[in-house]
Amino acid sequence: MRIAFFVNSIATETPGYTTTTLALTAIQRGHSVVYVEPGDFILRPDDSLAASVGVLPDASYKSADKVYAALQDAAKQKKTFAISDVDILFLRNDPSLDATDRPWAANAGLMFGRLAAERGVIVVNDPDGLTQARSKLYLQTFPEAVRPATLISRSVAEIRAFVDKHSKGCIVKPLQGSGGKNVFHIATPTDSNLNQIFEAASGDGYLIAQVYIPEARAGDVRLFVMNGLPLECDGSYAAFRRVPTKGDVRSNIHAAGTARKVKITDTILSIAEMVRPKLVNDGMFLVGLDIVGDKLLEINVFTPGGLTRLAAMYKTDFATRVIVALEQKLVLRRAYGKTMPNSRLATL
């Protein structure tokens, strides 16, 4: 099969990214891999859809570093393919990274991904589902039992009142964004720097105030869920604990958090089970659940990372499980054609 990975920019990919590991695994299984950037799609007057792509040459790549090097060369000599020549379009971009400097690019994957799905390409995660999940407001559509008490507002007075009701304090962060940017812990409503925090975080729009969960001091748990179920291989779950650095409330790896092995508890599995129906209904093929205690803090539906790290941590090849799942979807597509909606196929 030919699999196209849609990314923010080929130049900013790295050998350690989950996408690179997935690309390496796909090639090693005999598949063709291409990369697509936001500006690469072409919708022609006859309504045909094409894309200018970086094509990874067929080769026996032994490492992600080799794939990365070949990808950088491929980006310099792109080739144009009809979208019908692509079997799988895997949307692996982070829209928040383009929201400020390239707002036109932030939703390109969703728009053209929908057009590709209409033309019979398997698109994961489903673009209609991703459209609903473009901000952290998506978490509010899941069962109340899995969510911490939350306020969404741009009013500092509302946030002060919310903090006042929660003696353990609150976490305040932008409704849009990723990677731990502008995430703050407010201990009391009289914090002297609350106004500065509000100004810094509200520059990105609406704010989320969540009750602080003390267990967060030990970090959160990132659990991968594929086809609605926890991703598991050789007796290990694709999960790790993200531990914040001392004095930092953020456990994001990009914010200098560290990753450690974690034991998956019945509580974590019950959270995954409670969110499973909606993830399946929304066509969310591969997501990352960020869990603290018995609460779900975030759902990363665009570009959950960590599979490369997990492979080394558990000596287990989770990436192959992901590619095999895509192979199975292609078998179903060829058997049922367009009679099976993309949103349904995405999580089968």
N, C-alpha and C positions, 0 to 999 in steps of 0.2 A: 504494500500500500504506500501511497505518498501522504505524508503527514506534514502539515504546515504549522509552524509555531509563530503566533502573532505576538510580537514584543514591542516595547516602547522604542527601543533603538538597538540595533545589532552592535553598535560601538560600545554600548554600556553593559552588554552581557559579560559574564565572567565564567571561568571554568568551574567555579564552585556553585553556580546557580542550579537549582532543580531543573530548569528547562534544559540546560546543557547536558545534565545526566540523562534526562529523558531522551534527548536527541541521540546521544551516544548509544543508549540501549536500543532505540529503534533501528539505528543503522546496523548494530551488531546482530539484530534479528532479521536483517535482510531487507529493511524498508528504505524508501527514499525520503530524505528530510530536506525541507526548505524553510526559510525564515521570511516572515512578512513584517513590514513596518507600517505605521499608520498612513503614510503617504503613498503606499504601493498599489492600492486598488484602482481599477479602471472599469467604469460602467459605460459601455459603448452605446451608440444610438440604436442598435438592434436589440438592446436590453441584455446583451451578453456581459458577463462579469469576468474580469481577468485580474491578475496581480503580477507585479514585477517583484521577483523574489531572489533571495540569495540561496543558491543551491549548494548544499554540501556534497562534494564529490564522493562517489562510492569508493570506499577504501576500508582497510582493516584498521580502524582507529582503536588504539589500545587504552587511551585515556581521554578524559574530558579536556585536558590541555590541548591535545591534538585536534579535537573537534573545534575548540574555540579558535585556534590559529587558522584552521581551514575556513571557518565561518567568516573571519575578518577579511580573508582574501575573497571569499564568495561575494561579500557585500560590495566589492569594487566592480564586479562584472555581473550584474543581475540579469536574469532571464525572465521573459514574460510567459506566463502559463494561463490558459483558460481555467477558471475556477473549477470547471468540470473535471480537470485533470488532477484535482486534489481530492483525496478521500476523507481526510480528517483535518479540520481547522481547529487547532487548540489555542484558545485565547489565553495568553499568559502575560498580559500587560498590566501595569498598575496605572489606572486613569488619573489618580491624584498627582502623579509625577508630571503630567502634562497639563494639568488644569490651569496653571498660572501662565506659563510661557508659551504653551501650544494648545490653547483651549479647543481648537479644531480637531486635535489629535486624540483628545481624551475619550471621545465616544466613537471613534472611527471603527474600532473592533466590533462594537455593538451594532452599529448601522450596517456595515458591510458583512458582518457575521450573520445577521438576519437574512440578508440577500443571498448569501452563500447557502444557508440552510434551506431557503426556498427553492434553490436549484439542486438540492439533493446531497449537498456536502454535509457530513456529520460535524456539527459544531459543538464543542465543549469548552467550558460550561455553556449551557443554552443561553443565547444572547437575550432572549426575552426575560429569562430569570435573572440574568446579570443586570438588566436594566432596572429591575426592582431593587437591586442590591448595591446601587452605586454609592450609597452612603451608609454610615453606621446605624441609620434609622432602620435598616433591614432587621437588625436584632429585635426590634420592638414587635415584629410580626410573628415571633416565635412564642411558645407557651410561657406564661408569666412565671411559672415555677422555676424556669431555668435562668431568669433574668434578674440582675440586681436592681434595686429601686433606682429609677432613672428620671432625670428631668432634662428636657431639651428646650433651650431658650437662648435668646440673645440679651435677656434682661439681667443685669447684675443684681438687681433687687430680688428677683426670683431665685437666683442662684444662692444669694446670701440666706434667704429664707429656707431653702432646701438644705443647705449645709447646717443651719441652726437646728434642724429636726433630726440630725444624725450625729450622735456624739462621737462616732468613730471617724468622722471626717468624710471627705469626698474626693473623688478623682474628677478633674475637669479636663476636657480635651475637645478638639474641633470635631464637628459632625463629619466633615470630610477630612481625608488625610490618612497617612499610614506611616509605618516605621518608627512610631513613638514620638513624632514631632509634636511639640507644644502640648505635652501631657504633664499635668501638675497635680500634686497632692495638696489639698486644702484641709488643714486640721480643724480650724474653727472659722465661723463667719466673721470674726474680728481680725483675721490675719491681716497684718499691715500691708502685705503685698498683693492683696486680692485684686485691687484695681489694675495693677500692672499685669497680673496673670490674665485677667479678663481682656485687657487690651491686646496682649500678645496672642492669645488663643482665638479671640473673636475676629481677628483679621481674616480668618479663613471661613467666616460665616457663622452659622449656628454653633452653639456649644452643647456638649453633653456633660451633665453632672451625674456621676454614679456614686452610690454609697461605697465607701472604702471597705474592702474586705481584708481583715488583718492577715489572713493566710497569704496575701499577695507579697508579704515580705520575703517569703520563700520562693517567689516567682510564680509563673503560670505554667500550665501544661498545654502544649500544642499537640493536638491529636488530628491526624489525617483521617478523613472520611472519604471513601470512594464508593460510588453507586449507593450512597445512603448508609453504608456500613463502615465501622472502623477498619482501616487498612491494616491487614495482618499478614505476616509471612514467616514461615518457619517457627511458629510459636511466639513471635514478637510483634507487638503493635508498633505501627509507625507513629511514635510519640516521643516527646522529650520535654523535660522541664527547662524553661527559660528563666535563668536566675539573674536578677538585676545586680548591678554593681553597688557597692556600699554607698548609701545616701541617695540612691536613684530609685524612683518608683517605676521606671520603665524596665521591662524585661526583654524588650525587642533585641534581637541579635545585632541589628543595625545600630542600636543605641548602647553597644558595648556589653550587652547581656551575654551570659554564657549558657551553653547547652549541656544538660546532664541526662543520664538515663532516668527513667521514671517507671514506677510500677502502676499499671492501670487498675484502678479500683472499680468496684461495683457502682460507686457514685458516678464516676466518669462515664462508664458504659451506659448508665441509666440516662444521663444527659444526652448522650449521642442517640439513644433510642427515642427520646422525646422529640428531638429535632429532625429525626429521620424522615417522617412523612412529608414535611414541607420541603426539605432539601430534594427529595425525590420528585415531588410535584413541580418544583421549580427547575428541574433539569440540571442540578448541581452535581456534576460528575466527580470533581475532586476539590475538596475544600479543607481548610484548617480551622479547627475549633480551638479557641483559646479559653481555657477553663481555670478558675480559681475556686477552691473549695467545692461548693455544690452549685456554683453559678457559671454561666457562660458569659464572658466579657465581650468577645468579638467573634465574628465569623469571617475568615479571609476566603473570599470566593473568587478573587481575580488571580492572584499569583502566590498561593501558599508555598513557602519555601522551607527547606530543611531535609529533603529526601537524600541529598548528597551526604549531609552530616549524619543522618540516621544509618545510612549504609555502612559507614565506618564505625559508628557507635555500636551497632548490633551485629555487624558482620552479616548483614542480610540484604538481599537485592529487592528492595521495594519497587524500584523503578520498573523492573520486568513485569511485576504484577499490574502496573498501570498500563504498560504497552500491550500486554496480553488482553486486558479488558477492552482496549481500543480495537484490537484485532477482532474480538468477538462482536463488537458493535458493527463492524464492517460486514461480517458474515450475516448479521440480522438485516442490515440495510439491503444487501444484495438479495436476500430472501423475500423481504417484504416491500422493498422499494419505498416510495414516498407515502405509502399508506400508513406507515408508522411515523408519527410526528417526531421532530427532532427532540423536543423536550422529554418525550417518553424514552426515546432511544438513548439519550444522554445518560440516563441513570439505570438502564437495564444491565 
